[in-house]
């Protein structure tokens, strides 16, 4: 059985035709006497109005391009030169409209507008992996700042040299999940560690998991399913840094998920943060289960943290960052680690758009 596909422009023409039909129906006196039908058609029209408006801009731009192309053949060289300049501008504008329309046709990920919880853990490589985890945390913090988003650390396990065995943080801002979700996976670093005296290049890894934040309505947690323990916060090397039992460890008994939080001095604040992480993990568990049931495939987000499983490599000696999913290399590692990761974010979003269009039968 073959899957029928339709082009982007054909799909847009279909939507415009439906929009025009809705306008006719809404003008029909018979519809006006049926409030339920009137409201239903009005909602559908409102949903289509913006995409149809952009599509009409695209068609108008195509008309202007055709006119400019005709002027290229003008006998007046000055007129032909003006037409050439205008044609370049119109083609760029047309491409931006087309890409905007492609994105609008994609079935939306319901989590895209949500805040996120990001978990970074040191993988293979000991102390060097922990230092790399700290580099990734700084990279994501700088990226979030560039977007005007707020970052709040929920839990961390620092090391003596300034790295992290694990750090969990929240990013709050509209569309945060849509920007961060493709960062999930194993990140690999190749460099000479500060602990290496012979100058040998080492390969280490850190794993990143990105979870859409869930609220209490989306994930119901029965208090009877929780084991809550309190203990004293510890710092580098395990020494106590707090004289009160403010740290909180929550175990969700049905799933075995364990969340600890000790960064706040208040036990209540640590509990609130730990519950936010627990809800996000349970929501992700539910989401993956539904996805597996629909596709029949197991999609593992992070893997084991072994060197072979990688989505991106940060190579210091060669000053390059390579995203292995995109087969894209950028030779400006310092800028990337300073949060300038838009080139990867945008390309990965475009890749997702293309995949979702194919899944929807739009070529």
QUIPEVEN-V904707 format. One record per residue. N is the residue number from 0. RES is the residue in one letter. SS is DSSP state (h for helix, s for strand, l for the rest). PSI is psi in whole degrees, -180 to 180 (* if undefined). OMEGA is omega in degrees with one decimal (* if undefined). Layout:
n res ss psi omega
N RES SS PSI OMEGA
N RES SS PSI OMEGA
//
This chain:
n res ss psi omega
0 X l 124 -178.8
1 X l 149 179.7
2 X l 128 178.1
3 X l 132 176.4
4 X l 155 -179.6
5 X s 144 -179.1
6 X l 160 178.7
7 X h -45 -177.8
8 X h -37 177.1
9 X h -40 178.8
10 X h -41 178.8
11 X h -39 177.5
12 X h -39 177.2
13 X h -45 -178.0
14 X h -38 178.0
15 X h -41 179.3
16 X h -42 178.7
17 X h -38 178.5
18 X h -44 179.3
19 X h -37 176.9
20 X h -41 178.9
21 X h -40 178.8
22 X h -38 177.2
23 X h -43 -179.6
24 X h -41 -179.0
25 X h -22 177.3
26 X l -5 -178.1
27 X l 123 -179.5
28 X h -31 -179.5
29 X h -35 179.2
30 X h -36 -177.3
31 X h -23 -179.2
32 X l -1 -179.1
33 X l 92 -174.8
34 X h -41 -178.3
35 X h -48 179.3
36 X h -40 -179.9
37 X h -44 -179.6
38 X h -41 -179.9
39 X h -48 -179.6
40 X h -35 179.0
41 X h -40 177.9
42 X h -44 -179.8
43 X h -41 178.7
44 X h -43 -179.0
45 X h -38 179.2
46 X h -32 -176.9
47 X h -19 -169.2
48 X h -46 -174.6
49 X h -45 -178.5
50 X h -36 177.6
51 X h -38 178.0
52 X h -44 179.4
53 X h -39 178.0
54 X h -39 178.9
55 X h -34 173.3
56 X h -40 179.0
57 X h -45 -179.6
58 X h -40 178.2
59 X h -38 177.8
60 X h -39 176.1
61 X h -39 178.0
62 X h -43 179.7
63 X h -36 177.6
64 X h -44 178.9
65 X h -41 179.1
66 X h -41 -180.0
67 X h -37 178.7
68 X h -36 177.5
69 X h -38 -178.6
70 X h -19 177.3
71 X l -27 -178.3
72 X l 5 -177.3
73 X l 146 -179.8
74 X l -29 179.1
75 X l 113 -177.3
76 X h -36 -179.5
77 X h -42 177.8
78 X h -41 178.7
79 X h -39 179.2
80 X h -42 177.3
81 X h -41 179.0
82 X h -39 -179.8
83 X h -43 178.1
84 X h -44 -179.8
85 X h -37 179.9
86 X h -41 178.8
87 X h -45 179.0
88 X h -44 -178.9
89 X h -40 -179.8
90 X h -38 176.6
91 X h -43 179.6
92 X h -40 179.8
93 X h -42 179.8
94 X h -40 178.8
95 X h -40 176.9
96 X h -43 -177.6
97 X h -45 179.9
98 X h -37 176.6
99 X h -44 -179.9
100 X h -39 177.3
101 X h -45 -179.8
102 X h -39 -178.4
103 X h -25 179.5
104 X h -18 -176.0
105 X l 132 173.3
106 X l 126 -173.2
107 X l 141 168.3
108 X l 118 -175.4
109 X l -16 -178.5
110 X l -8 -169.9
111 X l -36 -176.0
112 X l -2 -173.4
113 X l 160 167.0
114 X l 165 -178.1
115 X s 157 167.8
116 X s 124 -178.1
117 X s 131 178.6
118 X s 123 177.4
119 X s 129 179.1
120 X s 139 174.8
121 X s 134 179.2
122 X l -125 -179.7
123 X l 132 174.7
124 X l 6 174.4
125 X h -134 -176.8
126 X h -36 179.5
127 X h -37 177.1
128 X h -38 178.1
129 X h -39 177.1
130 X h -37 177.9
131 X h -37 175.9
132 X h -39 177.5
133 X h -38 177.1
134 X h -43 179.9
135 X h -39 178.0
136 X h -44 179.0
137 X h -41 179.6
138 X h -47 -178.1
139 X h -35 177.4
140 X h -45 179.2
141 X h -40 178.3
142 X h -45 179.2
143 X h -41 179.2
144 X h -39 179.6
145 X h -29 179.1
146 X h -7 -177.2
147 X l 24 -178.7
148 X l 160 -178.3
149 X s 136 178.8
150 X s 133 -179.9
151 X s 120 179.0
152 X s 128 -179.7
153 X s -36 -177.9
154 X s 144 178.2
155 X s 151 175.0
156 X s 87 -176.7
157 X s 160 177.0
158 X l 169 -176.8
159 X l -36 -173.6
160 X l 7 176.8
161 X l 9 176.7
162 X l -172 176.8
163 X s 128 167.9
164 X s -37 178.0
165 X s 141 170.8
166 X s 132 -179.6
167 X s 128 -178.2
168 X s 159 -179.4
169 X s 139 172.9
170 X s 120 -178.0
171 X s 123 179.3
172 X l 149 -176.0
173 X l 126 178.4
174 X l 11 -177.0
175 X h -43 -177.5
176 X h -39 -178.7
177 X h -27 -179.9
178 X h -32 -173.2
179 X h -21 -166.5
180 X h -28 -178.7
181 X h 1 177.7
182 X h -9 -179.7
183 X l 132 177.7
184 X s -166 -178.0
185 X s 127 177.3
186 X s 134 -174.9
187 X s 138 176.8
188 X s 139 176.1
189 X s 113 -179.3
190 X s 174 175.0
191 X l 114 -178.0
192 X l 155 177.6
193 X l -18 179.0
194 X l -2 -175.4
195 X l 116 -176.6
196 X l -23 -175.2
197 X l -5 177.8
198 X l 15 179.9
199 X l 142 176.7
200 X l 131 178.0
201 X s 154 173.8
202 X s 125 179.3
203 X s 167 -179.7
204 X s 159 169.1
205 X s 146 179.0
206 X s 144 178.5
207 X s 132 172.8
208 X s 132 -179.2
209 X s 121 -175.8
210 X s 131 174.0
211 X s 135 -178.8
212 X l 137 -178.1
213 X l 145 176.3
214 X l 177 -174.2
215 X l -26 179.7
216 X l -38 -177.3
217 X l -33 -179.0
218 X l 110 176.9
219 X l 125 179.0
220 X l 121 177.8
221 X l 124 -180.0
222 X h -29 -180.0
223 X h -16 179.4
224 X h 3 -174.7
225 X s 139 167.0
226 X s 117 -175.8
227 X s 124 179.6
228 X s 145 176.1
229 X s 148 -179.4
230 X s 174 -178.8
231 X l 139 179.2
232 X l 146 178.0
233 X s 151 179.4
234 X l -148 179.9
235 X h 133 176.3
236 X h 3 175.9
237 X h 0 -177.9
238 X l 147 -178.8
239 X s 135 178.9
240 X l 6 -178.4
241 X l 136 -177.6
242 X l -2 178.5
243 X l 160 179.2
244 X l 76 -176.7
245 X l -21 180.0
246 X s 148 -176.2
247 X s 135 173.4
248 X s 123 -179.2
249 X s 128 176.5
250 X s 125 175.4
251 X s 105 -169.8
252 X l -42 -178.6
253 X l -32 -176.8
254 X l -18 -177.1
255 X l 5 179.0
256 X s 131 -180.0
257 X s 130 178.6
258 X s 131 176.5
259 X s 146 176.9
260 X s 128 -177.6
261 X l 8 -174.3
262 X l -26 179.7
263 X l 153 177.0
264 X l -18 -178.8
265 X l 130 177.6
266 X h -38 -179.3
267 X h -46 179.6
268 X h -40 177.7
269 X h -38 178.9
270 X h -43 179.4
271 X h -44 -179.7
272 X h -42 179.9
273 X h -40 178.5
274 X h -36 178.2
275 X h -42 178.5
276 X h -43 179.5
277 X h -45 178.6
278 X h -43 -179.4
279 X h -41 -180.0
280 X h -40 178.7
281 X h -37 177.4
282 X h -43 178.6
283 X h -38 178.1
284 X h -46 178.5
285 X h -43 -177.8
286 X h -43 -179.8
287 X h -39 180.0
288 X h -44 178.3
289 X h -40 -179.7
290 X h -42 179.0
291 X h -39 179.4
292 X h -36 -179.4
293 X h -41 -173.0
294 X h -20 -177.1
295 X l 13 -178.7
296 X l 147 174.9
297 X l 119 179.1
298 X l 111 -178.9
299 X l 125 -172.0
300 X l -45 -172.4
301 X l -37 -175.9
302 X l -158 -173.2
303 X l -12 -177.3
304 X l 8 177.0
305 X l 157 -174.5
306 X l -33 -174.4
307 X l -26 -177.6
308 X l 101 -174.0
309 X l 146 172.8
310 X l -26 -177.2
311 X s 143 178.2
312 X s 133 178.4
313 X s 103 -175.1
314 X s 108 -176.6
315 X l -46 -178.6
316 X l -35 -178.1
317 X l 5 178.0
318 X l 49 -177.5
319 X s 152 172.4
320 X s 127 -178.5
321 X s 125 172.3
322 X s 116 -171.5
323 X l -21 176.6
324 X l -37 -178.4
325 X l -16 -170.8
326 X l 44 -176.9
327 X s 129 178.4
328 X s 134 177.3
329 X s 128 -178.5
330 X l 65 174.9
331 X l 69 -172.0
332 X h -40 -178.1
333 X h -42 -179.7
334 X h -40 178.6
335 X h -48 -178.8
336 X h -13 175.1
337 X l 11 173.7
338 X l 4 179.9
339 X l 68 -175.7
340 X l 12 -178.4
341 X h -37 -177.8
342 X h -39 178.1
343 X h -44 -178.7
344 X h -48 -176.9
345 X h -40 179.2
346 X h -38 179.4
347 X h -35 175.2
348 X h -40 178.4
349 X h -39 178.5
350 X h -42 178.0
351 X h -42 178.9
352 X h -47 -179.9
353 X h -42 -179.8
354 X h -41 -179.6
355 X h -35 176.3
356 X h -44 178.5
357 X h -42 -179.9
358 X h -30 178.8
359 X l 1 178.5
360 X l 27 178.5
361 X s 123 -177.2
362 X l * *
//
